[in-house]
Amino acid sequence: MNRRRVVVTGMGVISSLAEQVDAYFDALCAGKSGITTIRRWDASKFPTQIGGECYSFDPTKHGIDAREAKRLDRFGQFALAASVQAVSDAGLDFSREDPTRAGVLIGTGIGGIETLQEQNRILNERGVGRVSPFTIPRLMANAGSGNVSIRYGLQGPCTSVSTACATGSNAIGDAFRLIQFGFADIMISGGSEAALCELGVGSFCAARAMSTRNDEPHRASRPWDKDRDGFVMGEGAGVLVLEEYEHAKARGARIYAELVGYGMTADAFHITAPEEEGKGASAAMALALNDAAVNPEQVDYVNAHGTSTPLGDIAETRAVKRTFGDHAKKLAMSSTKSMTGHLLGAAGGIEAVACCMTISKGIIHPTINLENQDSECDLDCVPNVAREREVKYALSNNFGFGGHNAVLLFKKI
């Protein structure tokens, strides 16, 4: 069966930096940090009190009315808001499309944890009779996909993915396959996460995985820096409109980039720790390159997983070296998470947006807070200042608890 070409024709983003794609990418290129002290709830007694919080987010400003918003968990609001942006950006009018040929695949690593937290509190304090009947529809992981499908009347493939921090990339990769092999012509795909609540932060605090640089929020997320002390959690959503190339061309759509490769593997090593030599991550990169029939030397840029954890940054560096050999030293590699924090299941979505904008604009955003680079992380990590460079191929890495590795390869068209 011939594989069909798949292109990106629309994008939407909700993040602590901005809630619109151009403003988001401008902030990345300017090296701005979206990390602040948490303000939506009192984190003063938590070891970690900072995050990439979408503090000003208002769903009613994104085409979601107040009644609809009450029936959605925060992650569902983010998913729908980013999808509305992406569809508008793509210039799609679904009344002119075959609804059975369009679908949705939006993932989440954790789902409606804030709803779970709130409704459990109500159950314990006020009794079962006061628990909301919308609890399950709000917290279920497929709520993002389901609500977007309902919004646009899309009757094609509609599913969800949950592979921890690899979720967004897996969701986009799986949607890519659905179009490649003829199951759909259009897919709305990405990731959404809203785990920056007491239960979410408290759980990661208990695991001692997050930075405690509470007095310097903007400087806390520092991938590959010798003084990094853990990741900083963010929240938001990143969504792409993927479209079969001939379909996009026929309607005169703007094309940001072509998605040409997808690789996924498992470390089969540990439920939370990365395999130290990056073998599984490297294998996923190699699969994405092979899928696209692209040589390692053709890749210009890697948008790294780059979480700012002591073990993860070293393992990824080793994985990139294993994959690219001598070419690894010629690559530019930067971490979006240095500015947005780690959006868990949404990371792959907002970082795919960054890759497509990098290809479209010819600008590589920096890794901020890289002041004293770890000698074991010795690649070109684009420290602190954006760089103008033509990027023909951009690789996007995301790795998750459970040993999941997901890699996307985008191409300039």
C-alpha positions as a printed Julia matrix, in Angstrom:
413×3 Matrix{Float64}:
   0.0    0.0    0.0
   1.37   3.39  -0.96
   1.91   5.77   1.91
   0.21   9.13   1.55
   2.01  12.36   2.43
   0.95  14.19   5.59
   1.34  17.92   6.2
   0.66  20.37   9.03
  -1.89  23.0    8.0
  -3.01  24.44  11.35
  -1.7   24.84  14.89
  -3.0   25.91  18.28
  -1.3   26.35  21.63
  -2.16  27.13  25.23
   0.89  27.69  27.42
   2.25  29.79  30.24
   4.09  31.9   27.65
   1.16  32.69  25.38
  -2.18  31.38  24.17
  -1.6   31.93  20.46
   1.01  30.36  18.17
   2.86  33.43  16.88
   3.08  35.01  20.34
   4.22  31.67  21.79
   7.02  31.28  19.26
   8.08  34.91  19.59
   8.38  34.4   23.36
  10.45  31.24  22.85
  12.81  33.02  20.48
  13.13  35.93  22.91
  14.15  33.49  25.65
  11.27  34.38  27.95
  10.36  32.13  30.84
   6.77  31.26  31.68
   7.73  29.83  35.07
   6.32  31.71  38.07
   5.23  31.09  41.65
   1.97  29.12  41.55
  -0.97  31.49  42.02
  -4.17  29.5   41.48
  -3.81  27.8   44.86
  -1.61  28.11  47.94
   1.59  26.13  47.37
   3.52  27.75  50.22
   3.76  24.5   52.21
   4.95  22.42  49.24
   8.65  21.72  48.56
   8.05  22.95  44.99
   6.02  26.15  44.73
   6.59  27.08  41.08
   5.28  26.04  37.67
   4.45  27.02  34.13
   0.93  28.07  35.05
  -1.63  29.32  32.5
  -2.84  31.77  35.12
  -4.77  34.11  32.8
  -6.48  31.35  30.81
 -10.18  32.06  30.25
 -12.01  29.4   28.21
 -14.68  31.89  27.13
 -12.02  33.77  25.16
 -11.4   30.66  23.08
 -14.89  29.91  21.82
 -16.01  27.88  24.84
 -19.11  29.26  26.55
 -19.35  29.31  30.35
 -21.88  26.47  30.52
 -19.72  24.22  28.34
 -16.62  25.1   30.35
 -18.26  23.87  33.58
 -18.65  20.43  32.03
 -14.95  20.21  31.17
 -11.94  19.6   33.36
  -9.17  22.14  32.89
  -7.27  19.76  30.62
 -10.4   19.39  28.47
 -10.74  23.16  28.26
  -7.13  23.43  27.13
  -7.62  20.7   24.52
 -10.73  22.3   23.07
  -9.25  25.81  23.1
  -6.08  24.73  21.28
  -8.14  22.74  18.77
 -10.4   25.71  18.01
  -7.26  27.75  17.32
  -5.77  25.06  15.11
  -8.92  24.56  13.03
  -9.27  28.31  12.53
  -5.59  28.59  11.63
  -6.02  25.82   9.05
  -8.94  27.68   7.47
 -11.09  24.56   7.62
 -14.86  24.63   7.15
 -16.01  21.19   8.16
 -19.43  21.75   6.59
 -17.59  21.34   3.28
 -15.75  18.19   4.35
 -16.81  14.56   4.58
 -17.2   14.12   8.36
 -16.33  10.43   8.13
 -12.89  11.32   6.75
 -11.9   13.64   9.59
 -11.05  12.66  13.15
  -9.42  13.54  16.45
  -6.55  12.05  18.45
  -5.66  14.15  21.47
  -3.83  12.53  24.35
  -3.18  13.3   27.99
  -0.69  11.81  30.4
  -2.81  12.17  33.53
  -6.26  13.41  32.49
  -8.67  15.23  34.77
  -6.68  15.06  37.97
  -8.05  18.39  39.21
 -11.6   17.05  38.87
 -10.57  13.9   40.72
  -9.05  15.99  43.5
 -12.07  18.29  43.81
 -14.73  15.58  43.68
 -12.89  13.38  46.18
 -12.84  16.35  48.54
 -16.57  16.84  48.05
 -17.23  13.14  48.61
 -15.32  13.15  51.9
 -16.66  16.46  53.18
 -20.25  16.57  51.88
 -21.18  13.03  50.93
 -21.89  11.06  47.79
 -25.05  13.01  47.0
 -23.01  16.12  46.23
 -20.57  14.48  43.82
 -20.99  15.94  40.32
 -22.64  13.72  37.68
 -20.08  15.17  35.27
 -17.14  13.72  37.24
 -16.36  10.84  34.9
 -17.01  12.73  31.62
 -14.69  15.48  32.88
 -11.8   13.38  34.14
 -11.68  10.61  31.51
  -8.58  10.7   29.31
 -10.58  10.64  26.07
 -12.6   13.74  27.03
 -10.34  16.0   24.97
 -10.82  14.01  21.77
 -14.51  13.4   22.38
 -15.41  17.03  22.96
 -13.45  18.24  19.91
 -15.14  15.6   17.78
 -18.55  16.73  19.02
 -17.72  20.4   18.48
 -17.03  19.84  14.77
 -19.24  16.82  14.08
 -16.27  14.67  13.07
 -17.2   11.02  12.59
 -13.86   9.55  11.54
 -11.26   8.02  13.88
 -11.63   9.4   17.4
  -9.4    8.05  20.12
  -6.85   9.02  22.75
  -3.33   8.09  23.82
  -1.79   8.05  27.29
   1.93   7.31  27.45
   3.0    9.73  30.2
   5.36  12.41  28.86
   5.54  10.79  25.42
   1.78  11.2   24.96
   1.66  14.26  22.7
   4.22  12.84  20.29
   2.54   9.42  20.26
  -0.82  11.03  19.57
   0.52  13.02  16.62
   2.44  10.0   15.33
  -0.6    7.72  15.53
  -2.75  10.33  13.75
  -0.02  10.58  11.1
  -0.33   6.85  10.48
  -4.12   7.05  10.13
  -3.75   9.57   7.31
  -0.73   7.84   5.76
  -2.62   4.59   5.36
  -5.9    6.08   4.19
  -8.14   5.89   7.25
  -8.64   9.68   7.35
  -7.82  12.81   5.35
  -7.74  15.24   8.3
  -6.79  14.64  11.93
  -6.82  17.11  14.83
  -4.07  15.83  17.08
  -1.82  16.7   20.01
  -1.72  16.65  23.79
  -3.28  18.44  26.74
  -2.41  18.48  30.44
  -3.56  20.28  33.58
  -1.82  18.49  36.44
  -0.55  21.68  38.13
  -2.87  21.2   41.11
  -2.28  20.11  44.71
  -2.49  16.39  43.98
  -0.35  16.58  40.86
   2.37  18.75  42.35
   2.27  16.89  45.66
   2.75  13.55  43.91
   5.83  14.71  42.02
   7.16  16.39  45.15
   6.89  13.04  46.93
   8.92  11.49  44.11
  11.55  14.25  44.55
  11.53  14.83  40.8
  10.99  18.59  40.65
  13.14  21.65  41.08
  12.92  23.45  44.43
  14.47  26.69  43.2
  11.41  28.55  44.51
  13.16  31.89  44.97
  14.16  32.04  41.28
  11.27  30.6   39.25
  12.51  31.93  35.9
  15.87  30.23  36.42
  14.58  26.91  37.74
  14.21  24.96  34.48
  17.78  24.63  33.21
  18.32  21.63  30.92
  21.93  20.44  30.54
  23.14  22.99  33.1
  25.42  21.63  35.8
  23.23  23.22  38.51
  19.89  21.71  37.4
  17.92  20.14  40.23
  14.85  18.65  38.59
  12.05  19.51  36.2
   9.44  22.26  36.51
   5.85  21.27  35.75
   3.84  23.23  33.21
   0.31  23.02  31.89
  -1.47  23.7   28.61
  -2.06  22.1   25.21
  -0.55  21.89  21.76
  -2.63  20.76  18.79
  -1.85  20.28  15.1
  -4.17  19.89  12.14
  -2.64  17.08  10.08
  -3.87  16.75   6.53
  -3.24  14.54   3.53
  -1.03  16.54   1.17
  -3.21  16.41  -1.97
  -6.3   17.28   0.08
  -4.51  20.3    1.55
  -3.22  21.39  -1.85
  -6.66  21.1   -3.43
  -8.17  23.55  -0.97
  -5.2   25.95  -1.12
  -4.16  25.44   2.48
  -1.05  27.0    3.97
   1.47  24.31   4.87
   3.85  24.79   7.81
   5.81  21.57   7.4
   5.52  17.95   6.33
   5.51  15.16   8.91
   7.67  12.44   7.39
   8.78  10.1   10.18
   7.62   8.53  13.42
   9.38   6.15  15.76
   8.37   4.64  19.08
  10.06   2.14  21.37
  10.13   1.01  24.99
  13.15   1.03  27.29
  11.83  -2.02  29.19
  14.1   -0.87  31.99
  12.4    1.02  34.84
   8.97   2.57  35.44
  10.37   6.08  36.02
  14.14   6.17  35.41
  15.58   6.44  31.89
  17.9    3.75  30.58
  21.27   5.37  31.23
  22.81   4.88  27.8
  19.72   6.05  25.93
  19.43   2.88  23.86
  15.64   2.9   23.6
  15.51   6.63  22.86
  18.17   6.22  20.18
  16.25   3.33  18.63
  13.12   5.5   18.41
  15.11   8.26  16.67
  16.55   5.73  14.23
  13.06   4.4   13.47
  11.79   7.91  12.71
  14.72   8.5   10.35
  14.27   5.13   8.65
  10.54   5.71   8.35
  11.28   8.86   6.36
  14.27   7.37   4.47
  16.38  10.24   5.83
  20.07   9.97   6.67
  21.18  11.24  10.1
  23.4   13.82   8.39
  20.34  15.48   6.85
  18.87  16.49  10.22
  19.57  20.1   11.2
  17.82  20.43  14.55
  16.63  18.37  17.48
  13.92  19.72  19.75
  14.99  17.72  22.75
  13.0   16.16  25.53
  15.38  18.22  27.71
  13.54  18.17  31.03
  16.29  19.51  33.34
  16.59  16.29  35.34
  20.08  15.09  36.29
  19.74  11.61  34.77
  17.41  12.38  31.87
  19.54  15.07  30.25
  22.62  12.84  30.24
  20.71   9.85  28.88
  19.26  11.92  26.04
  22.66  13.35  25.15
  24.03   9.83  24.91
  21.04   8.78  22.81
  21.58  11.62  20.34
  25.29  10.72  20.04
  24.4    7.07  19.54
  21.94   7.98  16.76
  23.89  10.66  14.91
  27.51   9.7   15.49
  29.93  12.45  14.42
  27.01  14.51  13.08
  25.73  14.97  16.65
  28.32  17.73  17.14
  26.96  19.6   14.09
  23.34  19.51  15.19
  21.59  22.37  16.95
  19.55  21.06  19.9
  17.39  23.09  22.26
  14.81  22.58  24.98
  11.4   24.27  24.86
  10.91  23.09  28.45
  13.55  25.54  29.64
  10.87  28.21  29.13
   7.49  26.46  29.37
   8.33  23.88  31.98
   7.42  20.25  31.34
   3.82  19.87  30.18
   3.86  16.08  30.64
   1.34  14.69  28.15
   1.08  18.01  26.34
   4.84  18.43  25.85
   4.88  16.67  22.49
   2.08  18.92  21.25
   3.59  22.29  22.08
   7.06  21.12  21.01
   5.74  19.92  17.64
   4.35  23.44  17.21
   7.81  24.83  18.02
   9.42  22.51  15.43
   6.99  23.53  12.7
   7.52  27.22  13.47
  11.3   26.69  13.45
  11.06  25.18   9.96
   8.65  27.88   8.78
  10.54  30.87  10.22
  14.15  29.69  10.01
  14.8   30.5   13.67
  15.9   28.04  16.37
  14.78  29.05  19.83
  17.38  28.86  22.62
  17.75  26.79  25.74
  17.63  29.39  28.5
  19.41  29.21  31.88
  22.27  27.26  30.31
  25.06  29.04  32.16
  27.42  26.24  33.18
  26.96  23.35  30.76
  27.37  19.87  32.19
  30.47  18.23  30.68
  28.42  15.08  30.06
  25.89  17.1   28.03
  28.39  18.44  25.52
  26.33  19.06  22.38
  25.33  22.4   20.82
  22.34  23.21  23.0
  21.81  26.75  21.62
  22.47  28.49  24.94
  20.37  31.53  25.85
  20.17  33.24  22.44
  18.04  32.27  19.43
  19.8   31.41  16.2
  18.81  32.08  12.59
  19.33  28.93  10.55
  17.55  27.18   7.72
  16.11  23.95   9.07
  15.13  21.35   6.49
  14.62  18.51   8.96
  13.66  18.86  12.63
  13.42  15.96  15.05
  11.17  16.15  18.13
  11.91  13.85  21.1
   9.64  12.97  23.98
  10.14  10.21  26.53
   7.82   9.15  29.35
   7.46   7.22  32.59
   6.92   3.58  31.73
   9.89   3.68  29.38
   7.98   5.15  26.43
  10.02   6.82  23.66
   8.29   8.77  20.88
  10.01  10.69  18.1
   8.59  12.78  15.24
  10.5   14.01  12.16
   9.3   17.14  10.37
  10.49  18.37   6.96
  10.51  21.72   5.21
   8.26  21.66   2.16
